[in-house]
Amino acid sequence: MTTTQTLRPADSSRLAVQVSHASVVYQTADTPVHALSDIDLDIAEGEFVSLIGPSGCGKTTLMRVIADLEHISAGQVLVNGVSPHDARLARAYGYVFQAPALFPWRTVLGNVTLPLQIQGKGRAEARQIAQEHLERVGLKGFEGKYPWQLSGGMQQRVSIARALSFEPKILMMDEPFGALDEITRDRLNEQLQQLWQRERRTVVFVTHSIAEAVYLSTKIVVMSPRPGRIVKVIQSPLPDERHLGLRDTPEFMALAHEVREALADGHHG
């Protein structure tokens, strides 16, 4: 493998996400829980950004704030220059959860077309869009299968196709491969990276895996234990074209070490 080709930078002149001094505090019966503390983060259009940190550090909370599924207690969040709520109404997001969340009584095609039809798409148009996106994630020929007939990795690919069917500018992925075996996870990492290469959507990705974050991302955001804060933002120096063999290179291992050190610093800090 050659590593002479450098990563094509995202359009830094256009920000997809701007988070400024954002904090989230949950009021509980006994004492407030500080989930996020004074978060500042810019995500440019076309970046693949991974949020990594220990369990309970607020990674998912930060993603949910960006996606208008949680409200901040202080600070400001803009998505495509508007509030998260307005961005959600404009269907700026596609969201992939940890579990596929498919309807078992609907076929693969039926699961992908359902939200399109709810949006008002005609049956034929929804079917065409769904088939195109299923082909993008390598599931052409599986349209008539039911979720229970698919492997866990294939079910998650259906979820990705469903999220992409909206043509969202931002794809939000909350540890989508965490429950899969390592071989399946590696294969889906590679397919997701190739999909990003083709389409260059902005991706916000939550993970506990250093290797996954390093392999997929153009930028890695390292977070501390609760109250969640950003310890370090690491721009990836890795080449544009990536495959799994990259993980054995000195460059990959050096970047993984930098992420690991930042996680340790955040824990001790």
C-alpha positions in Angstrom: 0.0 0.0 0.0 1.2 3.5 -0.8 0.6 6.2 1.7 1.7 9.2 -0.4 -1.8 10.4 -1.1 -2.9 12.8 1.6 -6.4 13.3 2.9 -8.5 15.7 0.9 -9.5 18.4 3.4 -13.2 19.0 4.1 -14.6 22.4 3.2 -13.5 24.2 6.3 -15.2 27.4 5.0 -18.6 25.8 5.5 -19.4 24.4 9.0 -22.0 21.7 9.3 -22.0 21.8 13.1 -20.9 24.6 15.6 -21.1 23.9 19.3 -20.2 26.8 21.6 -19.8 26.6 25.4 -22.5 23.9 25.5 -23.4 22.2 28.8 -26.0 19.6 29.7 -27.2 19.2 33.2 -29.9 16.7 34.2 -32.0 17.5 37.2 -32.5 14.4 39.4 -34.3 13.8 42.7 -31.2 14.3 44.8 -28.4 16.1 42.9 -27.9 17.5 39.4 -26.0 15.3 36.9 -23.5 17.2 34.7 -23.4 15.3 31.5 -21.5 17.8 29.3 -19.4 20.7 30.4 -18.5 23.7 28.2 -18.2 21.9 24.9 -16.7 23.8 21.9 -16.6 21.8 18.7 -16.7 22.8 15.0 -17.4 20.1 12.3 -16.8 21.1 8.7 -18.9 19.8 5.8 -17.6 16.5 4.6 -15.7 15.6 7.7 -15.9 12.1 9.3 -15.8 12.9 13.1 -15.6 10.2 15.8 -16.4 10.9 19.4 -14.5 8.6 21.7 -14.2 8.3 25.4 -15.1 6.1 28.4 -18.7 4.9 29.1 -20.8 7.7 30.5 -18.6 10.5 29.2 -21.4 12.1 27.2 -20.6 11.0 23.7 -24.1 10.0 22.9 -25.5 13.0 24.7 -23.4 15.3 22.5 -24.6 13.5 19.4 -28.2 13.7 20.6 -27.8 17.4 21.3 -26.6 18.0 17.7 -29.6 15.9 16.4 -32.2 17.8 18.5 -32.9 14.7 20.7 -31.5 16.5 23.8 -31.6 20.1 24.9 -28.6 22.0 26.2 -28.7 23.7 29.5 -26.3 26.5 28.4 -24.4 27.5 25.3 -25.3 27.4 21.6 -25.5 24.7 18.9 -26.0 25.5 15.2 -26.4 22.9 12.5 -26.1 24.1 8.9 -26.3 27.6 10.3 -29.7 27.1 12.1 -30.9 25.6 15.3 -30.9 21.8 15.7 -34.7 21.9 15.8 -34.9 23.7 12.5 -32.2 21.4 11.0 -34.3 18.4 12.0 -37.4 19.9 10.4 -35.4 20.3 7.3 -34.4 16.6 7.5 -30.7 17.4 7.7 -30.1 14.2 9.7 -29.9 10.5 9.2 -29.6 8.6 12.4 -28.3 5.1 12.9 -28.8 3.7 16.5 -26.8 1.0 18.3 -29.5 -1.6 17.5 -31.0 -1.8 14.0 -34.5 -1.1 15.2 -36.2 -2.8 12.2 -39.8 -3.9 12.0 -39.7 -7.7 12.0 -43.0 -8.0 10.1 -41.8 -5.8 7.2 -39.3 -6.9 4.5 -36.0 -5.1 4.0 -37.5 -3.0 1.3 -40.6 -2.3 3.4 -38.4 -1.1 6.3 -36.6 1.4 4.1 -39.6 2.6 2.2 -41.8 3.2 5.3 -40.3 6.5 6.5 -40.3 7.7 2.9 -44.0 7.0 2.5 -44.7 8.7 5.8 -42.9 11.7 4.4 -45.4 11.7 1.5 -43.4 9.9 -1.2 -45.5 7.8 -3.6 -45.1 4.1 -3.4 -43.2 3.8 -6.7 -40.8 6.7 -5.9 -40.2 5.3 -2.3 -39.5 1.9 -3.7 -37.0 3.3 -6.3 -35.2 5.4 -3.7 -35.0 2.4 -1.3 -33.6 0.1 -3.9 -30.9 2.6 -4.8 -29.8 2.9 -1.2 -29.9 -0.8 -0.5 -27.6 -1.3 -3.5 -25.2 1.3 -2.1 -24.8 -0.7 1.1 -24.4 -4.0 -0.8 -27.9 -5.4 -0.2 -29.2 -5.6 -3.7 -31.1 -8.9 -4.0 -32.2 -8.9 -0.3 -35.1 -6.6 -0.7 -37.7 -9.3 -0.1 -36.0 -10.8 3.0 -37.2 -10.1 6.6 -34.9 -8.8 9.3 -34.9 -12.2 11.1 -33.5 -13.8 8.0 -30.4 -11.5 8.0 -27.2 -11.5 10.0 -26.7 -8.7 12.5 -24.3 -6.9 10.2 -26.8 -7.0 7.3 -29.5 -5.7 9.6 -27.3 -2.7 10.5 -26.7 -2.1 6.8 -30.5 -1.9 6.3 -30.5 0.7 9.0 -27.8 2.7 7.2 -29.7 2.5 3.9 -32.8 3.7 5.7 -30.9 6.7 7.2 -29.4 7.5 3.8 -32.7 7.3 2.0 -33.6 10.8 3.3 -30.5 12.2 1.5 -29.4 13.8 4.8 -26.5 16.2 4.8 -25.4 14.8 8.2 -25.2 11.1 9.1 -25.3 10.4 12.9 -24.1 7.0 14.0 -24.3 6.0 17.6 -21.9 3.0 18.0 -23.6 1.1 15.2 -21.2 -1.8 15.1 -20.5 -2.2 18.9 -22.6 -5.4 19.3 -21.1 -7.2 16.2 -18.3 -9.7 16.1 -14.9 -8.4 15.2 -14.8 -9.9 11.6 -18.2 -8.4 10.8 -17.3 -5.1 12.4 -14.1 -4.9 10.3 -16.0 -5.6 7.1 -18.6 -2.9 7.9 -15.9 -0.4 8.9 -14.4 -0.9 5.4 -17.7 -0.6 3.7 -18.7 2.5 5.6 -15.3 4.1 4.8 -15.8 3.4 1.1 -19.3 4.8 1.3 -18.0 8.0 2.9 -15.3 8.2 0.2 -17.9 8.1 -2.5 -20.5 10.5 -1.0 -18.5 12.7 1.4 -21.4 13.3 3.7 -20.7 14.8 7.1 -20.6 11.9 9.6 -20.7 12.1 13.4 -19.8 8.7 14.8 -19.8 7.5 18.4 -17.4 4.6 19.3 -15.5 3.0 22.2 -13.0 1.5 19.8 -9.7 3.3 19.3 -8.9 1.3 16.1 -12.4 2.0 14.7 -12.0 5.7 15.4 -8.6 5.9 13.8 -9.5 3.8 10.8 -12.7 5.8 9.9 -12.1 9.4 10.9 -10.7 12.5 9.5 -11.0 14.0 13.0 -11.1 12.3 16.4 -12.7 14.1 19.4 -11.5 12.6 22.7 -13.7 13.1 25.7 -13.2 12.9 29.4 -15.2 11.0 32.0 -18.3 12.8 33.3 -18.8 15.7 33.3 -18.0 15.2 29.6 -15.6 17.7 28.2 -13.3 17.6 25.1 -9.8 16.7 26.1 -8.3 16.8 22.6 -9.3 17.2 18.9 -6.9 15.2 16.7 -6.8 15.7 12.9 -6.0 12.5 11.1 -2.8 12.5 9.0 -3.7 9.2 7.4 -4.0 8.9 3.6 -7.3 9.4 1.8 -7.6 5.8 0.4 -7.9 3.4 3.3 -8.2 -0.4 3.7 -7.8 -2.6 6.7 -4.1 -3.3 6.0 -3.5 0.4 7.0 -3.9 -0.7 10.6 -0.5 -2.4 10.5 1.4 0.7 9.4 3.5 2.9 11.7 1.3 5.9 10.9 -1.8 4.1 12.1 -0.2 2.9 15.3 1.2 6.3 16.0 -2.2 7.9 15.7 -3.8 5.2 17.8 -1.2 5.8 20.5 -2.0 9.5 20.4 -5.7 8.8 21.0 -4.8 6.4 23.8 -2.6 8.9 25.5 -5.3 11.6 25.2 -7.9 9.2 26.8 -5.5 8.5 29.6 -4.9 12.2 30.1 -8.6 12.9 30.2 -9.2 10.2 32.8 -6.4 11.3 35.1 -7.3 15.0 34.6 
